[in-house]
Amino acid sequence: MPKMKTHSGAKKRFKLTASGKVRGRHPFTSHILEKKSAKRKRTLGAPALLSDDDTPRIKRMLGAPTKSARSAAKASRGASKSARDASAASRDAAAAPRGSRAAAKQGAGS
């Protein structure tokens, strides 16, 4: 399957913070500025954090992992880790000599 392309409009408008939040710009900053106070224009100039409802959609556009993707990856890693541990245990049991104490301990522990 080909790689997902980053949405070129989203990458120009949004940035991800180190903690995974999405930072964008405030609306109402481009025109009709005469009636807005200086304080209001100053605060609108500062970057805004997007709401939690919009964040997954923007992250998908940027190609960043979302919470659901991270938890799914973590779950699959946990499943593969337990399968790997089980195969290692069976390999160790097969490699141990039959009359050894290690084989007796593993047989008693199971």
QUIWO-V980270 format. One record per residue. N is the residue number from 1. PHI is phi in whole degrees, 0 to 359 (NA if undefined). BURIAL is 1 if it has 24 or more other ideal C-beta (glycine too) atoms within 12 Angstrom, else 0. Layout:
N,PHI,BURIAL  N,PHI,BURIAL
//
This chain:
1,NA,0  2,289,0  3,292,0  4,281,0  5,273,0  6,288,0  7,292,0  8,292,0  9,289,0  10,290,1  11,291,0  12,278,0  13,256,0  14,232,1  15,229,0  16,263,1  17,278,0  18,296,0  19,273,0  20,96,0  21,277,0  22,256,1  23,251,0  24,221,1  25,251,0  26,287,0  27,280,0  28,66,0  29,240,0  30,262,0  31,210,0  32,54,0  33,264,0  34,296,0  35,279,0  36,270,0  37,289,0  38,297,0  39,297,0  40,296,0  41,294,0  42,296,0  43,291,0  44,290,0  45,286,0  46,285,0  47,297,0  48,247,0  49,272,0  50,287,1  51,290,0  52,296,0  53,286,0  54,273,0  55,302,1  56,299,0  57,294,0  58,291,1  59,298,1  60,297,0  61,295,1  62,278,1  63,81,0  64,270,1  65,291,0  66,267,0  67,299,0  68,294,0  69,292,0  70,294,0  71,292,0  72,293,0  73,294,0  74,294,0  75,294,0  76,292,0  77,296,0  78,295,0  79,292,0  80,291,0  81,293,0  82,293,0  83,294,0  84,295,0  85,295,0  86,294,0  87,292,0  88,294,0  89,294,0  90,292,0  91,294,0  92,294,0  93,294,0  94,288,0  95,280,0  96,286,0  97,296,0  98,295,0  99,269,0  100,280,0  101,291,0  102,299,0  103,292,0  104,293,0  105,295,0  106,295,0  107,293,0  108,285,0  109,285,0  110,283,0
//
